[in-house]
């Protein structure tokens, strides 16, 4: 590319490149504008400026859809690794200049269990000059906070198939349970099979999360292909528990979350045949920092090291183990 004394290589500006990358991932001018903290008009202006410098359209846009042109797809494939390398070099230099002192903001979903608190403790022990801020993220929007920059990294439920996010340390998998009212027929069972989920409505999660993630939270069919009736949609675990207690449906929870939310009007029944629940650390590929990498390393190291013996977890209440539950169940 030709050089200009005013704008550098090819006359390109970093903000134009950032705009193109955001649009190529979001394929939506509004979401790209929110991500960049600018107006939609500014996003359009930056894209037009970049396309003028290149001399061709990079995105086709109509009132209904935004899509990469063949040239845009090629440009993205060549630009992304170069941009990530440049951004990483700048962040590494900044980190080297100031060390890790400061704050790393970590999002979490649901409740902070022992796995998460142990990860934070391990990081603080290694980097006492870096404070960890724990921020709850929306149950139905596991990836939004890291994309908006509200947190630097997040501990979220897998699966994660987002090309703009890095998947880091993976926590041990946990078995699944089904939350049901004490009056539900399953409440007297020691366990149920996944195929039996077809027998009643399953409560789902509302939010902008990808369809594959929402379907993991509330499968539309059993592993054998039987349709599962749809229940109401909820935005928080507390909303889910209220809906379960009101007999509006059942909801799948991992075993640690079930133990955390134990209550007398709900029973958590182990489910066999469902994929286990697994947490992982994620962060934006374009905004990776040395603090985030250090936090992820601390989590991975902590997960790989044997932990001291801990007291046995509180058992999930069942009708056979809880007198109050038996009385409610009749």
C-alpha positions, 0 to 999 in steps of 0.5 A: 500500500502507498504511504502518506505522511499524514495518516501512515500506512495506506492512510488507514486509521485505527478507529476505522479498523475497529469499526469494521471489526465490530461490524463484521462480528455483530452484522448490526449497526446498532450493536456495533455502535453500542460496542464502540460507544458511538452513534450509529451515524458515526459507525456509518461514517467510519465504514464509508471512510474505510471503504473510500480508502480501499476503493470498494464495498466491504459490507452489503447493507439493506434495511433488513440485513448486513453481510460481508462482501467477498472482499470484506470477508478476505479483508477480515481474514487478513486483518484480524490476526494483524490487529490482535497482534498489534493490540496485544503488543500495546497491552503487553508494553503497558503491562510491563510499564506499570506491572499488574497493579490495578483492577481486573473486573470478573463477571459471573453468572448465578451465584459465586460458589467455592470454585469461583472464590478459590480462583479469586483467592489464588489470583490475589495470592499471586498478584497482591497489587491487583484487586479483583472486582466480582460483578454479576452478569445477566443470566440470559446474557453471558457474553454481553458484559465482556463485549461491552467492556463492563467486565474484563473477563467472565466466568460463564456456563459453556458451551461457548462458540463465539469467534470474538471471545477467547475460552480460557480455563475450564472448571470441573463439570458438574451433574445436572438436577431438575428443580420441581415443586414438592407437589410434582410427581418427580419430587418423590423420585431418587433420580429421573432420566433425561427422556422423562423431561418430555412429560412436562413444561421446562422453564427457559431463560430469556435474553440475547444469548445465542440460541445454542446456549439458551437451548443448553439451559432448556433443551427443546428435545430429549437426547432421544428426540422427544419434544419437551413442552416449553414453560415460561421464560425467566431472567434470574434464578430467583424468578426461576425458583418462584415459577417452579414453586408456583408449579409453572414448570421445572428447570434444570440446575447444576448440582452446586447451584441446587445446593445453594438455592435449597428451599422447602417448597422445591426439590432438586432431583438428579437427572441422568442422560444430560450433558454436565454443566461446565463453567469457563473463563472467557474474554474478548479477543480484541481486548485481551490484557496481561491482567486477564491472562494472569487471572486465567493462568491463576485459575488454570493453576488452581484447578490443576492443583489438588485442593485441601479436603473440604467438608462434604457439601450440603445434601440437596433436600429430597422428600425422604430427607426433609420432614417439612418437604414431606408435609408439603408433599402430602 
